[in-house]
Protein backbone atom coordinates (compact mmCIF):
# COMPACT_ATOMS: atom_id res chain seq x y z
CA UNK A 1 0.00 0.00 0.00
CA UNK A 2 2.68 2.44 0.93
CA UNK A 3 5.91 2.83 -0.99
CA UNK A 4 7.67 0.80 1.68
CA UNK A 5 6.06 -2.21 0.09
CA UNK A 6 8.34 -1.81 -2.91
CA UNK A 7 11.12 -3.52 -1.04
CA UNK A 8 9.41 -6.89 -1.13
CA UNK A 9 8.86 -6.82 -4.88
CA UNK A 10 10.86 -8.78 -7.37
CA UNK A 11 12.52 -7.10 -10.30
CA UNK A 12 10.23 -8.82 -12.79
CA UNK A 13 7.10 -7.55 -11.09
CA UNK A 14 8.42 -4.03 -10.85
CA UNK A 15 9.51 -4.10 -14.47
CA UNK A 16 6.14 -5.44 -15.57
CA UNK A 17 4.33 -2.70 -13.76
CA UNK A 18 6.66 -0.04 -15.11
CA UNK A 19 6.37 -1.10 -18.71
CA UNK A 20 2.61 -1.54 -18.46
CA UNK A 21 2.17 1.84 -16.80
CA UNK A 22 4.23 3.45 -19.55
CA UNK A 23 2.07 1.73 -22.18
CA UNK A 24 -1.12 2.83 -20.46
CA UNK A 25 -0.10 6.44 -20.03
CA UNK A 26 1.42 6.78 -23.50
CA UNK A 27 -1.70 5.28 -25.04
CA UNK A 28 -4.00 7.50 -23.03
CA UNK A 29 -2.05 10.60 -23.95
CA UNK A 30 -2.15 9.46 -27.56
CA UNK A 31 -5.92 9.12 -27.45
CA UNK A 32 -6.25 12.65 -26.18
CA UNK A 33 -3.55 14.31 -28.25
CA UNK A 34 -3.70 12.60 -31.64
CA UNK A 35 -5.46 14.64 -34.28
CA UNK A 36 -6.46 11.75 -36.49
CA UNK A 37 -9.21 9.57 -34.92
CA UNK A 38 -7.67 6.42 -36.38
CA UNK A 39 -4.45 7.11 -34.51
CA UNK A 40 -6.46 7.75 -31.36
CA UNK A 41 -8.17 4.37 -31.72
CA UNK A 42 -4.82 2.63 -32.14
CA UNK A 43 -3.49 4.41 -29.07
CA UNK A 44 -6.54 3.17 -27.22
CA UNK A 45 -5.50 -0.39 -28.12
CA UNK A 46 -2.11 0.26 -26.49
CA UNK A 47 -3.81 1.41 -23.29
CA UNK A 48 -6.18 -1.55 -23.26
CA UNK A 49 -3.33 -4.02 -23.63
CA UNK A 50 -1.45 -2.35 -20.80
CA UNK A 51 -4.49 -2.65 -18.56
CA UNK A 52 -4.80 -6.32 -19.55
CA UNK A 53 -1.19 -6.91 -18.54
CA UNK A 54 -1.87 -5.35 -15.16
CA UNK A 55 -4.91 -7.58 -14.78
CA UNK A 56 -2.69 -10.62 -15.30
CA UNK A 57 -0.17 -9.18 -12.89
CA UNK A 58 -2.86 -9.01 -10.23
CA UNK A 59 -4.13 -12.51 -10.84
CA UNK A 60 -7.25 -11.65 -12.83
CA UNK A 61 -6.45 -13.86 -15.80
CA UNK A 62 -10.01 -14.28 -16.97
CA UNK A 63 -10.63 -10.55 -16.98
CA UNK A 64 -7.43 -9.98 -18.92
CA UNK A 65 -8.62 -12.36 -21.62
CA UNK A 66 -12.03 -10.70 -21.68
CA UNK A 67 -10.40 -7.30 -21.80
CA UNK A 68 -8.38 -8.20 -24.87
CA UNK A 69 -11.23 -9.99 -26.62
CA UNK A 70 -14.05 -7.58 -25.88
CA UNK A 71 -12.26 -4.27 -25.73
CA UNK A 72 -9.39 -4.59 -28.15
CA UNK A 73 -11.17 -7.12 -30.31
CA UNK A 74 -14.68 -5.78 -30.50
CA UNK A 75 -15.02 -2.26 -29.21
CA UNK A 76 -11.97 -0.76 -30.89
CA UNK A 77 -12.85 -2.53 -34.13
CA UNK A 78 -16.33 -1.04 -33.84
CA UNK A 79 -14.76 2.39 -33.38
CA UNK A 80 -12.57 1.86 -36.42
CA UNK A 81 -15.53 0.69 -38.45
CA UNK A 82 -17.46 3.84 -37.62
CA UNK A 83 -14.46 6.05 -38.32
CA UNK A 84 -13.87 4.46 -41.70
CA UNK A 85 -17.55 4.20 -42.55
CA UNK A 86 -18.33 7.82 -41.86
CA UNK A 87 -15.17 9.11 -43.41
CA UNK A 88 -14.38 11.23 -40.41
CA UNK A 89 -10.70 10.44 -40.47
CA UNK A 90 -9.96 14.02 -41.32
CA UNK A 91 -8.05 15.99 -38.80
CA UNK A 92 -9.65 18.21 -36.26
CA UNK A 93 -8.70 21.82 -35.91
CA UNK A 94 -7.15 21.95 -32.49
CA UNK A 95 -6.11 25.58 -32.60
CA UNK A 96 -9.56 27.08 -32.48
CA UNK A 97 -11.10 27.20 -29.04
CA UNK A 98 -14.84 27.66 -29.54
CA UNK A 99 -15.56 28.15 -25.88
CA UNK A 100 -13.28 30.74 -24.43
CA UNK A 101 -11.16 29.53 -21.53
CA UNK A 102 -12.70 26.08 -21.59
CA UNK A 103 -9.44 24.23 -22.11
CA UNK A 104 -7.70 26.02 -19.28
CA UNK A 105 -10.61 25.25 -17.01
CA UNK A 106 -10.52 21.63 -18.16
CA UNK A 107 -6.84 21.32 -17.30
CA UNK A 108 -7.41 22.96 -13.92
CA UNK A 109 -10.31 20.64 -13.20
CA UNK A 110 -8.18 17.70 -14.26
CA UNK A 111 -5.36 18.73 -11.95
CA UNK A 112 -7.81 19.07 -9.08
CA UNK A 113 -9.30 15.68 -9.85
CA UNK A 114 -5.94 13.93 -10.06
CA UNK A 115 -4.75 15.45 -6.81
CA UNK A 116 -7.93 14.37 -5.05
CA UNK A 117 -7.73 10.90 -6.52
CA UNK A 118 -4.07 10.59 -5.55
CA UNK A 119 -4.95 11.45 -1.97
CA UNK A 120 -7.73 8.88 -2.04
CA UNK A 121 -5.49 6.27 -3.65
CA UNK A 122 -3.03 6.43 -0.78
CA UNK A 123 -5.52 6.17 2.04
CA UNK A 124 -5.59 2.86 3.84
CA UNK A 125 -8.72 1.24 2.51
CA UNK A 126 -8.97 -2.14 4.19
CA UNK A 127 -11.72 -2.16 6.77
CA UNK A 128 -11.50 -5.80 7.71
CA UNK A 129 -15.04 -6.42 6.54
CA UNK A 130 -15.72 -9.93 5.35
CA UNK A 131 -16.16 -10.42 1.63
CA UNK A 132 -19.70 -11.23 0.61
CA UNK A 133 -18.88 -12.45 -2.87
CA UNK A 134 -16.18 -14.95 -1.99
CA UNK A 135 -12.47 -14.79 -1.51
CA UNK A 136 -9.75 -14.56 -4.10
CA UNK A 137 -7.49 -16.78 -2.04
CA UNK A 138 -7.90 -20.50 -1.77
CA UNK A 139 -7.94 -23.31 -4.30
CA UNK A 140 -9.36 -23.03 -7.77
CA UNK A 141 -8.74 -20.74 -10.70
CA UNK A 142 -10.04 -17.21 -10.86
CA UNK A 143 -12.36 -18.25 -13.68
CA UNK A 144 -14.12 -20.64 -11.34
CA UNK A 145 -14.29 -18.03 -8.61
CA UNK A 146 -15.65 -15.31 -10.85
CA UNK A 147 -18.12 -17.75 -12.35
CA UNK A 148 -19.29 -18.91 -8.98
CA UNK A 149 -19.70 -15.34 -7.82
CA UNK A 150 -21.54 -14.23 -10.94
CA UNK A 151 -23.92 -17.15 -10.97
CA UNK A 152 -24.76 -17.11 -7.28
CA UNK A 153 -24.28 -13.76 -5.58
CA UNK A 154 -24.76 -11.64 -8.66
CA UNK A 155 -27.25 -13.77 -10.52
CA UNK A 156 -29.95 -11.09 -10.79
CA UNK A 157 -27.55 -8.45 -12.18
CA UNK A 158 -26.24 -11.08 -14.57
CA UNK A 159 -29.72 -11.70 -15.91
CA UNK A 160 -30.26 -7.96 -16.11
CA UNK A 161 -27.18 -7.64 -18.30
CA UNK A 162 -28.69 -10.09 -20.75
CA UNK A 163 -31.75 -7.86 -21.02
CA UNK A 164 -29.42 -4.87 -21.37
CA UNK A 165 -27.57 -6.46 -24.25
CA UNK A 166 -30.79 -7.31 -26.07
CA UNK A 167 -32.00 -3.76 -25.57
CA UNK A 168 -28.72 -2.39 -26.87
CA UNK A 169 -28.95 -4.49 -30.01
CA UNK A 170 -32.54 -3.43 -30.63
CA UNK A 171 -31.66 0.19 -29.93
CA UNK A 172 -28.77 0.11 -32.36
CA UNK A 173 -30.95 -1.38 -35.07
CA UNK A 174 -33.68 1.21 -34.49
CA UNK A 175 -31.20 4.07 -34.46
CA UNK A 176 -29.40 3.12 -37.63
CA UNK A 177 -32.53 2.15 -39.56
CA UNK A 178 -33.40 4.59 -42.33
CA UNK A 179 -37.04 5.47 -42.11
CA UNK A 180 -37.26 8.99 -43.46
CA UNK A 181 -37.02 9.25 -47.23
CA UNK A 182 -36.08 12.93 -47.20
CA UNK A 183 -32.53 12.49 -45.96
CA UNK A 184 -29.63 10.88 -47.73
CA UNK A 185 -29.39 7.24 -48.61
CA UNK A 186 -32.86 6.50 -49.87
CA UNK A 187 -31.45 4.00 -52.30
CA UNK A 188 -30.67 1.54 -49.57
CA UNK A 189 -33.98 2.17 -47.91
CA UNK A 190 -35.75 1.55 -51.19
CA UNK A 191 -33.85 -1.67 -51.75
CA UNK A 192 -34.65 -2.77 -48.22
CA UNK A 193 -38.33 -2.04 -48.83
CA UNK A 194 -38.21 -4.00 -52.04
CA UNK A 195 -36.59 -6.90 -50.25
CA UNK A 196 -39.18 -6.75 -47.52
CA UNK A 197 -42.05 -6.52 -49.98
CA UNK A 198 -43.61 -3.54 -48.31
CA UNK A 199 -44.64 -0.43 -50.22
CA UNK A 200 -42.59 2.67 -49.84
CA UNK A 201 -43.78 5.97 -48.50
CA UNK A 202 -46.27 7.73 -50.75
CA UNK A 203 -44.31 10.87 -51.55
CA UNK A 204 -40.74 10.24 -52.69
CA UNK A 205 -38.34 13.12 -52.63
CA UNK A 206 -37.06 14.64 -55.90
CA UNK A 207 -33.74 12.90 -55.39
CA UNK A 208 -35.41 9.55 -55.31
CA UNK A 209 -37.41 10.18 -58.46
CA UNK A 210 -34.32 11.44 -60.21
CA UNK A 211 -32.64 8.06 -59.91
CA UNK A 212 -34.95 5.33 -61.19
CA UNK A 213 -34.61 1.98 -59.60
CA UNK A 214 -32.79 -0.51 -61.75
CA UNK A 215 -32.30 1.88 -64.63
CA UNK A 216 -29.07 2.01 -66.60
CA UNK A 217 -27.93 5.14 -64.83
CA UNK A 218 -28.97 3.96 -61.41
CA UNK A 219 -26.31 3.56 -58.83
CA UNK A 220 -26.10 0.53 -56.66
CA UNK A 221 -26.75 0.41 -52.98
CA UNK A 222 -23.07 0.97 -52.29
CA UNK A 223 -22.91 4.15 -54.31
CA UNK A 224 -21.88 7.32 -52.52
CA UNK A 225 -24.80 8.89 -50.79
CA UNK A 226 -25.88 12.40 -51.72
CA UNK A 227 -24.27 14.86 -49.44
CA UNK A 228 -21.08 12.91 -49.10
CA UNK A 229 -18.00 13.82 -51.06
CA UNK A 230 -17.85 11.74 -54.21
CA UNK A 231 -14.32 10.51 -54.58
CA UNK A 232 -14.73 8.41 -57.68
CA UNK A 233 -15.70 9.61 -61.14
CA UNK A 234 -19.03 7.85 -60.88
CA UNK A 235 -22.01 10.15 -61.19
CA UNK A 236 -24.04 10.48 -58.07
CA UNK A 237 -27.81 10.61 -57.92
CA UNK A 238 -27.73 14.38 -58.16
CA UNK B 1 4.37 -10.73 -5.16
CA UNK B 2 3.10 -7.79 -7.05
CA UNK B 3 3.55 -4.15 -6.24
CA UNK B 4 1.49 -2.52 -3.53
CA UNK B 5 -2.05 -1.50 -4.36
CA UNK B 6 -1.26 2.19 -3.99
CA UNK B 7 0.79 2.13 -7.17
CA UNK B 8 -2.06 0.64 -9.16
CA UNK B 9 -4.58 3.05 -7.69
CA UNK B 10 -2.32 5.97 -8.49
CA UNK B 11 -1.96 4.79 -12.06
CA UNK B 12 -5.74 4.37 -12.31
CA UNK B 13 -6.22 7.89 -10.95
CA UNK B 14 -3.87 9.35 -13.54
CA UNK B 15 -5.55 7.37 -16.31
CA UNK B 16 -8.98 8.52 -15.20
CA UNK B 17 -7.82 12.12 -15.17
CA UNK B 18 -6.36 11.88 -18.65
CA UNK B 19 -9.70 10.56 -19.82
CA UNK B 20 -11.57 13.36 -18.08
CA UNK B 21 -9.41 16.09 -19.53
CA UNK B 22 -9.64 14.55 -22.96
CA UNK B 23 -13.41 14.40 -22.70
CA UNK B 24 -13.51 18.07 -21.78
CA UNK B 25 -10.98 19.28 -24.32
CA UNK B 26 -11.67 17.35 -27.48
CA UNK B 27 -14.49 18.21 -29.86
CA UNK B 28 -14.70 15.07 -31.96
CA UNK B 29 -17.49 12.91 -30.54
CA UNK B 30 -15.69 9.68 -31.42
CA UNK B 31 -12.61 10.72 -29.48
CA UNK B 32 -14.80 11.83 -26.61
CA UNK B 33 -16.21 8.32 -26.63
CA UNK B 34 -12.72 6.87 -26.50
CA UNK B 35 -11.97 9.08 -23.50
CA UNK B 36 -15.02 7.59 -21.77
CA UNK B 37 -13.50 4.18 -22.46
CA UNK B 38 -10.28 5.36 -20.82
CA UNK B 39 -12.21 6.37 -17.72
CA UNK B 40 -14.01 3.03 -17.61
CA UNK B 41 -10.68 1.24 -17.86
CA UNK B 42 -9.30 3.27 -14.99
CA UNK B 43 -12.28 2.27 -12.89
CA UNK B 44 -11.79 -1.37 -13.89
CA UNK B 45 -8.16 -1.23 -12.88
CA UNK B 46 -9.17 0.18 -9.51
CA UNK B 47 -11.75 -2.57 -9.04
CA UNK B 48 -9.25 -5.33 -9.76
CA UNK B 49 -6.73 -3.70 -7.45
CA UNK B 50 -9.25 -3.49 -4.63
CA UNK B 51 -10.22 -7.07 -5.32
CA UNK B 52 -6.62 -8.14 -4.79
CA UNK B 53 -6.06 -5.91 -1.78
CA UNK B 54 -9.21 -7.00 0.05
CA UNK B 55 -9.21 -10.63 -1.15
CA UNK B 56 -12.72 -10.14 -2.47
CA UNK B 57 -13.76 -11.70 -5.76
CA UNK B 58 -16.63 -9.22 -6.00
CA UNK B 59 -14.29 -6.65 -7.52
CA UNK B 60 -13.56 -8.90 -10.45
CA UNK B 61 -17.24 -9.70 -10.90
CA UNK B 62 -18.02 -6.00 -11.05
CA UNK B 63 -15.40 -5.55 -13.75
CA UNK B 64 -17.20 -8.24 -15.73
CA UNK B 65 -20.42 -6.25 -15.51
CA UNK B 66 -18.65 -3.01 -16.37
CA UNK B 67 -17.34 -4.63 -19.53
CA UNK B 68 -20.85 -5.66 -20.53
CA UNK B 69 -22.26 -2.21 -19.88
CA UNK B 70 -19.39 -0.60 -21.78
CA UNK B 71 -20.05 -2.81 -24.78
CA UNK B 72 -23.75 -1.93 -24.76
CA UNK B 73 -22.95 1.74 -24.32
CA UNK B 74 -20.56 1.76 -27.25
CA UNK B 75 -23.09 0.03 -29.49
CA UNK B 76 -25.85 2.52 -28.73
CA UNK B 77 -23.53 5.52 -28.71
CA UNK B 78 -21.99 4.71 -32.06
CA UNK B 79 -25.48 4.13 -33.44
CA UNK B 80 -26.43 7.62 -32.31
CA UNK B 81 -23.27 9.05 -33.86
CA UNK B 82 -23.97 7.31 -37.16
CA UNK B 83 -27.54 8.63 -37.11
CA UNK B 84 -26.29 12.17 -36.46
CA UNK B 85 -23.69 11.95 -39.19
CA UNK B 86 -26.37 10.90 -41.61
CA UNK B 87 -28.33 14.07 -41.12
CA UNK B 88 -25.58 16.64 -41.04
CA UNK B 89 -22.04 16.98 -42.13
CA UNK B 90 -19.40 17.22 -39.48
CA UNK B 91 -20.57 16.20 -36.08
CA UNK B 92 -18.22 17.77 -33.64
CA UNK B 93 -19.74 18.51 -30.27
CA UNK B 94 -20.15 22.15 -31.28
CA UNK B 95 -22.20 21.34 -34.35
CA UNK B 96 -24.92 19.64 -32.35
CA UNK B 97 -26.65 22.68 -30.93
CA UNK B 98 -30.24 22.44 -32.06
CA UNK B 99 -31.42 22.35 -28.48
CA UNK B 100 -29.50 25.50 -27.62
CA UNK B 101 -31.84 28.30 -26.61
Interface residues (C-beta under 8 A of the other chain):
Chain A: X1 X2 X3 X5 X6 X8 X9 X10 X13 X14 X17 X21 X24 X25 X28 X29 X31 X32 X37 X40 X41 X44 X47 X48 X51 X54 X55 X57 X58 X59 X60 X62 X63 X66 X67 X70 X71 X74 X75 X78 X79 X82 X83 X85 X86 X88 X92 X98 X102 X103 X105 X106 X107 X109 X110 X111 X113 X114 X117 X118 X120 X121 X122 X125 X126 X131 X132 X133 X134 X135 X136 X137 X142 X145 X146 X148 X149 X150 X153 X154 X157 X158 X161 X164 X165 X167 X168 X169 X171 X172 X175 X176 X178 X183 X184 X185 X227
Chain B: X1 X2 X3 X4 X5 X6 X7 X8 X9 X10 X11 X12 X13 X14 X15 X16 X17 X18 X19 X20 X21 X22 X24 X25 X26 X27 X28 X30 X31 X33 X34 X35 X37 X38 X41 X44 X45 X48 X49 X50 X51 X52 X53 X54 X55 X56 X57 X58 X60 X61 X63 X64 X65 X67 X68 X69 X70 X71 X72 X73 X74 X75 X76 X78 X79 X80 X81 X82 X83 X85 X86 X87 X89 X91 X92 X94
